[in-house]
Amino acid sequence: MTNRLETLKKRYEEYVKAEDTILNGGQEYRIGTSQFKRGDLKTISETIAYLEKEIANEESKQQGKGRNKVIGVIPRDL
């Protein structure tokens, strides 16, 4: 079973390729009388940003710098 970080990185690469294809004029194309449209650029860009955040989170978890790590506790008497 592949780990989550590898899966996120592969998916990220595919979305970057899709974005590049759309930016280079490949969003819509015709074959005969049929017209085809690839993914929406806005959705792809949002997904890329989401995947970048998830990759950063997974990398920090693997380095022991997870979001919920306790660094110190200050006791207070209320």
Secondary structure as UniProt FT lines:
FT   HELIX           4..21
FT   HELIX           22..26
FT   STRAND          28..31
FT   TURN            32..33
FT   STRAND          34..37
FT   HELIX           41..62
FT   TURN            63..64
FT   TURN            67..68
//
